Amino acid sequence: EAGVTQFPSHSVIEKGQTVTLRCDPISGHDNLYWYRRVMGKEIKFLLHFVKESKQDESGMPNNRFLAERTGGTYSTLKVQPAELEDSGVYFCASSQGGDRGPRYSYEQYFGPGTRLTVT
Amino acid sequence: DQQVKQNSPSLSVQEGRISILNCDYTNSMFDYFLWYKKYPAEGPTFLISISSIKDKNEDGRFTVFLNKSAKHLSLHIVPSQPGDSAVYFCAAYTGGFKTIFGAGTRLFVKA
């Protein structure tokens, strides 16, 4: 079974440019999450999809960030225009969810992350 | 305001000895507490969990203890092995599907 994949693994862009990160969750996982970690700090929640619907986007920093999940499969996170403080590692995670119990929600499978550097 | 705090950025332990990683939280409403392990250039992987109604959960060499009155949990690894060297994240899960992570503790296990 393929794990969560993220593309690209690294991205270096200039302030003001646009970047789009992609996440492919584990097949059949309804829940998809985006997180960000700035060096040495906590892994910060950004948002949560259930299938194609945004369940919780309370962690999105501002309206420069736009997340989509097409057809309930892969997801993209676009940053436009990028600012210096957007630098960090962006993780995507997925979990099965559903009615099978909380473990199927809290046991999340993470991708390797995309390291974004804004210069 | 950080709801999950890991106050030790790093910990060094001799192989074969016990590793104790600590975590404090502020919100009494968390349903589950989790530990994730992360190797360099990889995403975190789920390690072990504990329900808020339990005080201990054990899985092989890993045991998590929960002290609700102190709002504190700890992860014990016995015996520690060099392959355990990684960053360990404490996390708390609410029933609303939100997981709140700490900043992590880097564990070094010396051979």
gemmi code that builds the backbone of each chain (N, CA, C; Angstrom):
import gemmi

chains = {
    "A": [
        ("GLU", (0.858, -1.199, 0.000), (0.000, 0.000, 0.000), (0.887, 1.240, 0.000)),
        ("ALA", (0.652, 2.156, -0.946), (1.448, 3.371, -1.020), (1.089, 4.280, 0.141)),
        ("GLY", (2.119, 4.986, 0.629), (1.895, 5.933, 1.714), (1.463, 7.271, 1.173)),
        ("VAL", (1.459, 8.258, 2.046), (1.130, 9.622, 1.663), (2.324, 10.201, 0.907)),
        ("THR", (2.062, 10.775, -0.243), (3.143, 11.380, -1.014), (2.905, 12.873, -1.144)),
        ("GLN", (4.011, 13.611, -1.211), (3.938, 15.057, -1.343), (4.910, 15.509, -2.422)),
        ("PHE", (4.498, 16.542, -3.130), (5.331, 17.078, -4.198), (5.232, 18.596, -4.211)),
        ("PRO", (6.333, 19.348, -4.380), (7.703, 18.827, -4.454), (8.249, 18.547, -3.062)),
        ("SER", (9.437, 17.994, -2.999), (10.062, 17.774, -1.697), (10.687, 19.069, -1.175)),
        ("HIS", (11.178, 19.888, -2.108), (11.738, 21.186, -1.748), (11.258, 22.224, -2.755)),
        ("SER", (11.094, 23.442, -2.273), (10.771, 24.546, -3.165), (11.405, 25.815, -2.623)),
        ("VAL", (12.150, 26.493, -3.489), (12.740, 27.773, -3.124), (12.156, 28.824, -4.058)),
        ("ILE", (11.482, 29.804, -3.497), (10.853, 30.845, -4.318), (11.158, 32.205, -3.722)),
        ("GLU", (10.948, 33.223, -4.528), (11.157, 34.585, -4.038), (9.856, 35.134, -3.467)),
        ("LYS", (10.037, 36.038, -2.553), (8.884, 36.730, -1.971), (8.022, 37.294, -3.094)),
        ("GLY", (6.725, 37.099, -2.975), (5.794, 37.606, -3.972), (5.390, 36.586, -5.022)),
        ("GLN", (6.156, 35.499, -5.114), (5.813, 34.471, -6.096), (4.733, 33.551, -5.536)),
        ("THR", (4.291, 32.660, -6.399), (3.251, 31.702, -6.046), (3.835, 30.296, -6.014)),
        ("VAL", (3.386, 29.506, -5.076), (3.817, 28.106, -5.014), (2.587, 27.240, -4.736)),
        ("THR", (2.563, 26.085, -5.360), (1.477, 25.130, -5.129), (2.074, 23.811, -4.673)),
        ("LEU", (1.640, 23.358, -3.524), (2.087, 22.088, -2.966), (0.987, 21.054, -3.199)),
        ("ARG", (1.437, 19.821, -3.443), (0.449, 18.776, -3.709), (0.607, 17.646, -2.711)),
        ("CYS", (-0.509, 17.044, -2.352), (-0.521, 15.891, -1.450), (-1.440, 14.817, -2.011)),
        ("ASP", (-0.912, 13.602, -2.065), (-1.741, 12.441, -2.418), (-1.876, 11.574, -1.175)),
        ("PRO", (-3.071, 11.482, -0.605), (-3.239, 10.700, 0.621), (-3.268, 9.208, 0.306)),
        ("ILE", (-3.324, 8.415, 1.351), (-3.501, 6.978, 1.178), (-4.903, 6.748, 0.605)),
        ("SER", (-4.962, 5.874, -0.382), (-6.234, 5.605, -1.044), (-7.285, 5.141, -0.036)),
        ("GLY", (-8.458, 5.750, -0.120), (-9.551, 5.361, 0.774), (-9.623, 6.146, 2.061)),
        ("HIS", (-8.621, 6.991, 2.306), (-8.657, 7.808, 3.527), (-9.524, 9.038, 3.289)),
        ("ASP", (-10.552, 9.175, 4.107), (-11.458, 10.305, 3.945), (-10.875, 11.603, 4.501)),
        ("ASN", (-10.100, 11.475, 5.581), (-9.570, 12.670, 6.252), (-8.213, 13.049, 5.681)),
        ("LEU", (-8.054, 14.316, 5.382), (-6.763, 14.839, 4.905), (-6.471, 16.118, 5.669)),
        ("TYR", (-5.257, 16.222, 6.159), (-4.845, 17.351, 6.985), (-3.621, 18.005, 6.364)),
        ("TRP", (-3.505, 19.300, 6.552), (-2.280, 20.036, 6.253), (-1.750, 20.633, 7.561)),
        ("TYR", (-0.434, 20.526, 7.727), (0.262, 21.084, 8.868), (1.481, 21.851, 8.377)),
        ("ARG", (2.022, 22.701, 9.236), (3.265, 23.395, 8.940), (4.146, 23.383, 10.179)),
        ("ARG", (5.439, 23.173, 9.924), (6.393, 23.271, 11.025), (7.476, 24.259, 10.648)),
        ("VAL", (7.586, 25.295, 11.435), (8.703, 26.229, 11.311), (9.824, 25.663, 12.184)),
        ("MET", (11.062, 25.840, 11.757), (12.197, 25.143, 12.366), (12.177, 25.163, 13.892)),
        ("GLY", (12.191, 23.968, 14.463), (12.293, 23.829, 15.906), (11.018, 24.060, 16.669)),
        ("LYS", (9.954, 24.407, 15.980), (8.712, 24.716, 16.686), (7.689, 23.597, 16.497)),
        ("GLU", (6.508, 23.832, 17.008), (5.493, 22.790, 16.970), (4.994, 22.559, 15.546)),
        ("ILE", (4.423, 21.381, 15.323), (3.744, 21.086, 14.071), (2.360, 21.712, 14.190)),
        ("LYS", (2.139, 22.719, 13.375), (0.929, 23.519, 13.542), (-0.156, 23.126, 12.545)),
        ("PHE", (-1.333, 22.870, 13.051), (-2.478, 22.503, 12.221), (-2.865, 23.659, 11.314)),
        ("LEU", (-3.120, 23.358, 10.050), (-3.607, 24.363, 9.108), (-5.080, 24.117, 8.773)),
        ("LEU", (-5.369, 22.932, 8.221), (-6.760, 22.641, 7.939), (-7.002, 21.162, 7.754)),
        ("HIS", (-8.292, 20.811, 7.717), (-8.733, 19.424, 7.671), (-9.854, 19.292, 6.653)),
        ("PHE", (-9.676, 18.330, 5.747), (-10.720, 17.966, 4.792), (-11.356, 16.650, 5.207)),
        ("VAL", (-12.648, 16.542, 5.038), (-13.318, 15.252, 5.033), (-13.837, 15.076, 3.609)),
        ("LYS", (-13.259, 14.113, 2.945), (-13.489, 13.957, 1.494), (-13.178, 15.295, 0.827)),
        ("GLU", (-14.106, 15.871, 0.090), (-13.773, 17.116, -0.612), (-14.150, 18.365, 0.177)),
        ("SER", (-14.729, 18.197, 1.346), (-15.216, 19.341, 2.111), (-14.224, 19.781, 3.175)),
        ("LYS", (-14.096, 21.087, 3.327), (-13.253, 21.634, 4.389), (-14.016, 21.528, 5.712)),
        ("GLN", (-13.481, 20.698, 6.622), (-14.111, 20.498, 7.924), (-13.710, 21.586, 8.903)),
        ("ASP", (-12.428, 21.977, 8.803), (-11.890, 22.938, 9.765), (-10.712, 23.620, 9.109)),
        ("GLU", (-10.819, 24.912, 8.886), (-9.677, 25.646, 8.319), (-9.230, 26.746, 9.261)),
        ("SER", (-9.438, 26.520, 10.539), (-9.137, 27.537, 11.542), (-7.647, 27.843, 11.665)),
        ("GLY", (-6.782, 26.947, 11.193), (-5.356, 27.161, 11.319), (-4.712, 27.861, 10.138)),
        ("MET", (-5.469, 28.129, 9.107), (-4.910, 28.807, 7.932), (-4.513, 30.215, 8.336)),
        ("PRO", (-3.264, 30.611, 8.034), (-2.750, 31.887, 8.551), (-3.502, 33.112, 8.027)),
        ("ASN", (-3.842, 33.095, 6.760), (-4.491, 34.270, 6.155), (-4.996, 33.896, 4.766)),
        ("ASN", (-5.547, 34.836, 4.071), (-6.155, 34.510, 2.780), (-5.149, 34.377, 1.648)),
        ("ARG", (-3.878, 34.409, 1.971), (-2.878, 34.093, 0.926), (-2.770, 32.587, 0.727)),
        ("PHE", (-3.362, 31.836, 1.612), (-3.314, 30.373, 1.561), (-4.666, 29.851, 1.079)),
        ("LEU", (-4.596, 28.975, 0.063), (-5.824, 28.378, -0.458), (-5.625, 26.886, -0.624)),
        ("ALA", (-6.486, 26.105, 0.005), (-6.394, 24.653, -0.095), (-7.615, 24.113, -0.807)),
        ("GLU", (-7.364, 23.088, -1.614), (-8.457, 22.422, -2.314), (-8.218, 20.925, -2.266)),
        ("ARG", (-9.315, 20.192, -2.383), (-9.210, 18.744, -2.462), (-10.194, 18.285, -3.535)),
        ("THR", (-9.629, 18.058, -4.687), (-10.434, 17.764, -5.864), (-11.016, 16.364, -5.789)),
        ("GLY", (-12.333, 16.279, -5.854), (-13.002, 14.985, -5.883), (-12.723, 14.121, -4.675)),
        ("GLY", (-12.261, 14.727, -3.606), (-11.976, 13.953, -2.407), (-10.737, 13.086, -2.499)),
        ("THR", (-9.884, 13.360, -3.489), (-8.659, 12.558, -3.626), (-7.457, 13.386, -3.209)),
        ("TYR", (-6.652, 13.834, -4.180), (-5.457, 14.597, -3.820), (-5.846, 16.004, -3.399)),
        ("SER", (-4.899, 16.682, -2.753), (-5.138, 18.040, -2.294), (-3.983, 18.937, -2.736)),
        ("THR", (-4.293, 20.201, -2.931), (-3.266, 21.200, -3.203), (-3.372, 22.321, -2.186)),
        ("LEU", (-2.220, 22.900, -1.881), (-2.147, 24.065, -1.006), (-1.362, 25.131, -1.758)),
        ("LYS", (-2.040, 26.216, -2.067), (-1.416, 27.291, -2.836), (-1.138, 28.460, -1.916)),
        ("VAL", (0.046, 29.019, -2.066), (0.425, 30.220, -1.320), (0.679, 31.320, -2.350)),
        ("GLN", (-0.105, 32.392, -2.260), (-0.029, 33.444, -3.256), (-0.466, 34.778, -2.671)),
        ("PRO", (0.386, 35.784, -2.617), (1.824, 35.739, -2.869), (2.577, 35.280, -1.628)),
        ("ALA", (3.682, 34.600, -1.827), (4.445, 34.086, -0.695), (5.184, 35.216, 0.030)),
        ("GLU", (5.260, 35.069, 1.350), (6.002, 35.992, 2.203), (7.117, 35.219, 2.915)),
        ("LEU", (8.086, 35.963, 3.455), (9.227, 35.312, 4.114), (8.788, 34.381, 5.242)),
        ("GLU", (7.763, 34.801, 5.992), (7.332, 34.012, 7.162), (6.588, 32.731, 6.786)),
        ("ASP", (6.374, 32.517, 5.487), (5.719, 31.278, 5.048), (6.709, 30.116, 4.965)),
        ("SER", (7.984, 30.407, 5.104), (8.996, 29.351, 5.046), (8.767, 28.331, 6.150)),
        ("GLY", (9.007, 27.072, 5.812), (8.828, 25.995, 6.776), (8.627, 24.683, 6.052)),
        ("VAL", (8.370, 23.654, 6.812), (8.054, 22.351, 6.223), (6.546, 22.142, 6.308)),
        ("TYR", (5.945, 21.881, 5.172), (4.506, 21.653, 5.095), (4.259, 20.153, 5.007)),
        ("PHE", (3.552, 19.655, 5.993), (3.218, 18.230, 6.034), (1.756, 18.031, 5.670)),
        ("CYS", (1.532, 16.949, 4.978), (0.184, 16.488, 4.724), (0.025, 15.155, 5.453)),
        ("ALA", (-1.157, 14.889, 5.947), (-1.429, 13.621, 6.624), (-2.823, 13.167, 6.248)),
        ("SER", (-3.042, 11.861, 6.341), (-4.392, 11.352, 6.096), (-4.746, 10.302, 7.141)),
        ("SER", (-6.023, 10.122, 7.343), (-6.507, 9.068, 8.235), (-7.819, 8.535, 7.692)),
        ("GLN", (-8.149, 7.345, 8.104), (-9.327, 6.698, 7.537), (-10.604, 7.421, 7.903)),
        ("GLY", (-10.750, 7.746, 9.201), (-11.987, 8.378, 9.655), (-13.134, 7.400, 9.648)),
        ("GLY", (-14.327, 7.918, 9.506), (-15.504, 7.071, 9.493), (-15.981, 6.748, 10.889)),
        ("ASP", (-16.820, 5.749, 10.997), (-17.467, 5.417, 12.265), (-16.790, 4.258, 12.990)),
        ("ARG", (-15.579, 3.937, 12.605), (-14.942, 2.746, 13.175), (-14.240, 3.016, 14.488)),
        ("GLY", (-14.326, 4.219, 14.985), (-13.698, 4.519, 16.268), (-12.687, 5.628, 16.136)),
        ("PRO", (-12.339, 6.270, 17.249), (-11.456, 7.440, 17.206), (-10.069, 7.138, 16.671)),
        ("ARG", (-9.571, 5.907, 16.894), (-8.211, 5.628, 16.441), (-8.087, 5.799, 14.931)),
        ("TYR", (-9.155, 5.535, 14.221), (-9.119, 5.686, 12.759), (-9.070, 7.153, 12.348)),
        ("SER", (-9.286, 8.044, 13.302), (-9.137, 9.460, 13.018), (-7.823, 10.001, 13.544)),
        ("TYR", (-7.459, 9.636, 14.805), (-6.260, 10.268, 15.355), (-4.968, 9.608, 14.887)),
        ("GLU", (-5.035, 8.370, 14.410), (-3.818, 7.765, 13.872), (-3.637, 8.259, 12.447)),
        ("GLN", (-2.828, 9.259, 12.305), (-2.637, 9.899, 11.011), (-1.341, 9.419, 10.370)),
        ("TYR", (-1.369, 9.310, 9.063), (-0.211, 8.903, 8.279), (0.315, 10.143, 7.562)),
        ("PHE", (1.558, 10.457, 7.855), (2.141, 11.683, 7.333), (2.955, 11.416, 6.071)),
        ("GLY", (2.949, 12.398, 5.195), (3.890, 12.409, 4.087), (5.240, 12.941, 4.555)),
        ("PRO", (6.236, 12.909, 3.674), (7.592, 13.339, 4.063), (7.741, 14.845, 4.177)),
        ("GLY", (6.731, 15.576, 3.713), (6.785, 17.028, 3.825), (7.365, 17.707, 2.597)),
        ("THR", (7.003, 18.975, 2.439), (7.606, 19.860, 1.437), (8.304, 20.984, 2.188)),
        ("ARG", (9.597, 21.117, 1.949), (10.341, 22.208, 2.581), (10.250, 23.431, 1.686)),
        ("LEU", (9.576, 24.451, 2.175), (9.409, 25.688, 1.411), (10.325, 26.757, 1.978)),
        ("THR", (11.116, 27.348, 1.098), (11.981, 28.459, 1.480), (11.597, 29.661, 0.639)),
        ("VAL", (11.219, 30.725, 1.313), (10.883, 31.973, 0.629), (12.011, 32.965, 0.896)),
        ("THR", (12.624, 33.462, -0.190), (13.782, 34.359, -0.037), (13.443, 35.795, -0.430)),
    ],
    "B": [
        ("ASP", (-0.995, 30.742, 21.912), (-0.896, 30.060, 23.202), (-0.752, 28.560, 22.965)),
        ("GLN", (0.394, 28.014, 23.348), (0.653, 26.616, 23.105), (-0.090, 25.751, 24.107)),
        ("GLN", (-0.924, 24.854, 23.608), (-1.697, 23.995, 24.495), (-0.959, 22.720, 24.857)),
        ("VAL", (0.042, 22.360, 24.069), (0.842, 21.163, 24.324), (2.299, 21.594, 24.340)),
        ("LYS", (2.967, 21.338, 25.452), (4.333, 21.835, 25.609), (5.312, 20.712, 25.900)),
        ("GLN", (6.393, 20.719, 25.153), (7.499, 19.825, 25.437), (8.673, 20.723, 25.772)),
        ("ASN", (9.015, 20.785, 27.018), (9.975, 21.785, 27.482), (11.427, 21.395, 27.287)),
        ("SER", (11.663, 20.120, 26.991), (13.047, 19.699, 26.757), (13.276, 19.551, 25.262)),
        ("PRO", (14.102, 20.401, 24.667), (14.339, 20.273, 23.225), (15.143, 19.026, 22.874)),
        ("SER", (15.956, 18.527, 23.815), (16.753, 17.350, 23.498), (17.025, 16.533, 24.761)),
        ("LEU", (17.353, 15.270, 24.514), (17.638, 14.334, 25.603), (18.662, 13.332, 25.093)),
        ("SER", (19.673, 13.055, 25.908), (20.695, 12.083, 25.524), (20.709, 10.950, 26.545)),
        ("VAL", (20.693, 9.703, 26.034), (20.581, 8.534, 26.906), (21.540, 7.455, 26.407)),
        ("GLN", (22.072, 6.685, 27.310), (22.934, 5.567, 26.943), (22.080, 4.375, 26.500)),
        ("GLU", (22.570, 3.680, 25.512), (21.885, 2.471, 25.037), (21.620, 1.518, 26.202)),
        ("GLY", (20.416, 0.953, 26.227), (20.056, 0.011, 27.278), (19.384, 0.646, 28.481)),
        ("ARG", (19.549, 1.979, 28.621), (18.938, 2.663, 29.757), (17.534, 3.127, 29.386)),
        ("ILE", (16.850, 3.747, 30.344), (15.497, 4.241, 30.110), (15.531, 5.665, 29.562)),
        ("SER", (14.679, 5.919, 28.574), (14.458, 7.289, 28.082), (13.096, 7.730, 28.585)),
        ("ILE", (13.038, 8.932, 29.133), (11.765, 9.494, 29.609), (11.558, 10.842, 28.941)),
        ("LEU", (10.517, 10.908, 28.135), (10.188, 12.157, 27.442), (8.907, 12.716, 28.057)),
        ("ASN", (8.919, 13.998, 28.334), (7.824, 14.622, 29.064), (7.020, 15.596, 28.217)),
        ("CYS", (5.778, 15.781, 28.644), (4.861, 16.642, 27.905), (3.824, 17.202, 28.873)),
        ("ASP", (3.522, 18.470, 28.745), (2.490, 19.105, 29.557), (1.412, 19.681, 28.650)),
        ("TYR", (0.200, 19.716, 29.142), (-0.896, 20.276, 28.343), (-1.745, 21.178, 29.225)),
        ("THR", (-2.547, 22.002, 28.584), (-3.326, 22.978, 29.344), (-4.829, 22.727, 29.286)),
        ("ASN", (-5.300, 22.009, 28.275), (-6.737, 21.861, 28.059), (-7.236, 20.534, 28.624)),
        ("SER", (-8.160, 20.580, 29.550), (-8.679, 19.356, 30.178), (-9.621, 18.569, 29.272)),
        ("MET", (-9.970, 19.127, 28.130), (-10.987, 18.509, 27.288), (-10.411, 17.569, 26.220)),
        ("PHE", (-9.102, 17.391, 26.194), (-8.538, 16.483, 25.199), (-9.012, 15.053, 25.462)),
        ("ASP", (-9.309, 14.332, 24.374), (-9.815, 12.965, 24.500), (-8.699, 11.920, 24.493)),
        ("TYR", (-7.692, 12.151, 23.694), (-6.581, 11.214, 23.559), (-5.283, 11.993, 23.505)),
        ("PHE", (-4.253, 11.324, 23.974), (-2.904, 11.873, 23.871), (-2.066, 10.890, 23.063)),
        ("LEU", (-1.222, 11.454, 22.225), (-0.510, 10.651, 21.237), (0.979, 10.962, 21.289)),
        ("TRP", (1.753, 9.983, 20.876), (3.176, 10.232, 20.638), (3.486, 9.815, 19.197)),
        ("TYR", (4.179, 10.702, 18.510), (4.653, 10.440, 17.165), (6.166, 10.516, 17.183)),
        ("LYS", (6.764, 9.759, 16.284), (8.217, 9.700, 16.165), (8.590, 10.157, 14.777)),
        ("LYS", (9.668, 10.946, 14.678), (10.059, 11.467, 13.371), (11.552, 11.313, 13.142)),
        ("TYR", (11.895, 10.671, 12.023), (13.278, 10.595, 11.569), (13.529, 11.737, 10.585)),
        ("PRO", (14.798, 12.126, 10.412), (15.111, 13.203, 9.468), (14.596, 12.906, 8.065)),
        ("ALA", (14.084, 13.922, 7.408), (13.591, 13.857, 6.026), (12.380, 12.938, 5.867)),
        ("GLU", (11.771, 12.565, 6.967), (10.539, 11.775, 6.893), (9.440, 12.498, 7.661)),
        ("GLY", (8.203, 12.076, 7.397), (7.107, 12.608, 8.184), (7.002, 11.873, 9.514)),
        ("PRO", (6.295, 12.466, 10.472), (6.088, 11.772, 11.748), (5.314, 10.474, 11.548)),
        ("THR", (5.603, 9.490, 12.394), (4.839, 8.243, 12.380), (4.234, 8.013, 13.758)),
        ("PHE", (3.016, 7.550, 13.767), (2.298, 7.299, 15.006), (3.001, 6.204, 15.802)),
        ("LEU", (3.126, 6.446, 17.110), (3.835, 5.489, 17.959), (2.901, 4.811, 18.967)),
        ("ILE", (2.236, 5.621, 19.772), (1.410, 5.083, 20.843), (0.425, 6.149, 21.284)),
        ("SER", (-0.699, 5.702, 21.839), (-1.710, 6.645, 22.302), (-2.181, 6.257, 23.699)),
        ("ILE", (-2.885, 7.183, 24.337), (-3.539, 6.882, 25.603), (-4.834, 7.664, 25.674)),
        ("SER", (-5.877, 7.007, 26.091), (-7.157, 7.669, 26.292), (-7.082, 8.541, 27.548)),
        ("SER", (-7.858, 9.614, 27.560), (-7.852, 10.509, 28.718), (-8.435, 9.857, 29.968)),
        ("ILE", (-9.090, 8.694, 29.812), (-9.664, 8.023, 30.976), (-8.728, 6.947, 31.537)),
        ("LYS", (-7.577, 6.780, 30.914), (-6.589, 5.808, 31.382), (-5.418, 6.537, 32.021)),
        ("ASP", (-4.587, 5.785, 32.752), (-3.379, 6.414, 33.280), (-2.104, 5.748, 32.764)),
        ("LYS", (-2.263, 4.665, 32.015), (-1.078, 3.977, 31.492), (-1.466, 3.173, 30.259)),
        ("ASN", (-0.566, 3.177, 29.291), (-0.726, 2.292, 28.141), (0.655, 1.809, 27.724)),
        ("GLU", (0.743, 0.522, 27.480), (2.037, -0.087, 27.206), (2.003, -0.814, 25.867)),
        ("ASP", (3.097, -0.673, 25.121), (3.220, -1.375, 23.843), (4.682, -1.725, 23.655)),
        ("GLY", (5.013, -2.946, 24.019), (6.399, -3.382, 23.897), (7.317, -2.563, 24.786)),
        ("ARG", (8.335, -1.943, 24.169), (9.292, -1.155, 24.950), (8.764, 0.228, 25.308)),
        ("PHE", (7.612, 0.588, 24.794), (7.074, 1.937, 24.960), (5.881, 1.935, 25.920)),
        ("THR", (5.950, 2.828, 26.893), (4.856, 2.989, 27.847), (4.559, 4.481, 27.974)),
        ("VAL", (3.287, 4.818, 27.923), (2.901, 6.209, 28.148), (2.114, 6.273, 29.449)),
        ("PHE", (2.460, 7.275, 30.258), (1.789, 7.516, 31.529), (1.075, 8.861, 31.457)),
        ("LEU", (-0.137, 8.885, 32.004), (-0.918, 10.121, 32.019), (-1.277, 10.494, 33.445)),
        ("ASN", (-0.953, 11.717, 33.827), (-1.319, 12.259, 35.133), (-2.248, 13.440, 34.893)),
        ("LYS", (-3.550, 13.175, 34.976), (-4.523, 14.200, 34.614), (-4.531, 15.362, 35.591)),
        ("SER", (-4.317, 15.079, 36.858), (-4.353, 16.176, 37.831), (-3.223, 17.163, 37.580)),
        ("ALA", (-2.100, 16.641, 37.108), (-0.959, 17.514, 36.811), (-0.943, 17.969, 35.363)),
        ("LYS", (-1.874, 17.467, 34.571), (-1.905, 17.745, 33.121), (-0.532, 17.444, 32.514)),
        ("HIS", (-0.080, 16.233, 32.751), (1.271, 15.842, 32.349), (1.237, 14.412, 31.820)),
        ("LEU", (1.977, 14.174, 30.752), (2.175, 12.800, 30.306), (3.637, 12.584, 29.970)),
        ("SER", (4.007, 11.316, 29.995), (5.396, 10.986, 29.706), (5.445, 9.699, 28.896)),
        ("LEU", (6.482, 9.599, 28.094), (6.751, 8.410, 27.290), (8.031, 7.783, 27.818)),
        ("HIS", (7.947, 6.516, 28.190), (9.103, 5.770, 28.659), (9.506, 4.759, 27.602)),
        ("ILE", (10.789, 4.721, 27.302), (11.316, 3.749, 26.357), (12.351, 2.913, 27.106)),
        ("VAL", (12.051, 1.614, 27.235), (12.951, 0.732, 27.966), (13.069, -0.629, 27.260)),
        ("PRO", (14.258, -1.116, 26.936), (15.515, -0.371, 26.982), (15.665, 0.488, 25.731)),
        ("SER", (16.365, 1.574, 25.843), (16.584, 2.448, 24.689), (17.586, 1.808, 23.736)),
        ("GLN", (17.340, 2.031, 22.443), (18.208, 1.475, 21.404), (18.654, 2.610, 20.484)),
        ("PRO", (19.803, 2.468, 19.840), (20.261, 3.535, 18.933), (19.229, 3.890, 17.867)),
        ("GLY", (18.462, 2.917, 17.394), (17.414, 3.173, 16.393), (16.267, 4.009, 16.915)),
        ("ASP", (16.230, 4.223, 18.227), (15.188, 5.084, 18.802), (15.543, 6.557, 18.666)),
        ("SER", (16.764, 6.854, 18.248), (17.178, 8.244, 18.091), (16.323, 8.910, 17.020)),
        ("ALA", (15.592, 9.918, 17.417), (14.615, 10.576, 16.546), (14.053, 11.775, 17.305)),
        ("VAL", (13.172, 12.510, 16.651), (12.413, 13.558, 17.337), (11.056, 12.971, 17.724)),
        ("TYR", (10.673, 13.150, 18.975), (9.403, 12.631, 19.474), (8.451, 13.799, 19.728)),
        ("PHE", (7.283, 13.704, 19.123), (6.264, 14.730, 19.296), (5.131, 14.203, 20.170)),
        ("CYS", (4.803, 14.978, 21.157), (3.608, 14.744, 21.956), (2.456, 15.462, 21.263)),
        ("ALA", (1.272, 14.880, 21.291), (0.121, 15.512, 20.643), (-1.140, 15.198, 21.429)),
        ("ALA", (-2.115, 16.058, 21.269), (-3.404, 15.869, 21.927), (-4.499, 15.951, 20.886)),
        ("TYR", (-5.462, 15.068, 21.014), (-6.535, 14.962, 20.019), (-7.876, 15.279, 20.665)),
        ("THR", (-8.632, 16.125, 19.985), (-9.987, 16.409, 20.450), (-10.975, 15.648, 19.577)),
        ("GLY", (-12.154, 15.462, 20.077), (-13.152, 14.732, 19.312), (-13.521, 15.398, 18.006)),
        ("GLY", (-13.153, 16.671, 17.873), (-13.428, 17.387, 16.638), (-12.382, 17.186, 15.567)),
        ("PHE", (-11.619, 16.095, 15.661), (-10.634, 15.712, 14.655), (-9.390, 16.588, 14.633)),
        ("LYS", (-9.259, 17.468, 15.579), (-8.089, 18.352, 15.567), (-6.995, 17.743, 16.433)),
        ("THR", (-5.791, 17.727, 15.920), (-4.638, 17.239, 16.674), (-3.693, 18.399, 16.894)),
        ("ILE", (-3.291, 18.597, 18.146), (-2.398, 19.701, 18.510), (-1.084, 19.105, 18.956)),
        ("PHE", (-0.024, 19.511, 18.277), (1.294, 18.947, 18.522), (2.148, 19.882, 19.370)),
        ("GLY", (3.091, 19.255, 20.089), (4.131, 20.011, 20.757), (5.288, 20.275, 19.801)),
        ("ALA", (6.340, 20.887, 20.334), (7.491, 21.274, 19.509), (8.489, 20.148, 19.308)),
        ("GLY", (8.324, 19.043, 20.023), (9.199, 17.902, 19.838), (10.376, 17.891, 20.789)),
        ("THR", (10.855, 16.682, 21.082), (12.088, 16.472, 21.845), (12.973, 15.550, 21.022)),
        ("ARG", (14.206, 16.002, 20.795), (15.145, 15.167, 20.030), (15.843, 14.227, 20.986)),
        ("LEU", (15.687, 12.929, 20.748), (16.315, 11.897, 21.583), (17.554, 11.365, 20.892)),
        ("PHE", (18.664, 11.358, 21.620), (19.898, 10.731, 21.145), (20.167, 9.516, 22.025)),
        ("VAL", (20.267, 8.358, 21.424), (20.621, 7.159, 22.176), (22.040, 6.770, 21.769)),
        ("LYS", (22.948, 6.835, 22.710), (24.361, 6.579, 22.439), (24.670, 5.102, 22.618)),
        ("ALA", (25.381, 4.573, 21.628), (25.763, 3.154, 21.683), (26.922, 2.930, 22.658)),
    ],
}
model = gemmi.Model(1)
for chain_id, residues in chains.items():
    chain = gemmi.Chain(chain_id)
    for i, (resn, *xyz) in enumerate(residues, 1):
        res = gemmi.Residue()
        res.name, res.seqid = resn, gemmi.SeqId(i, " ")
        for name, pos in zip(("N", "CA", "C"), xyz):
            atom = gemmi.Atom()
            atom.name, atom.element = name, gemmi.Element(name[0])
            atom.pos, atom.b_iso = gemmi.Position(*pos), 0.0
            res.add_atom(atom)
        chain.add_residue(res)
    model.add_chain(chain)
structure = gemmi.Structure()
structure.add_model(model)
structure.setup_entities()
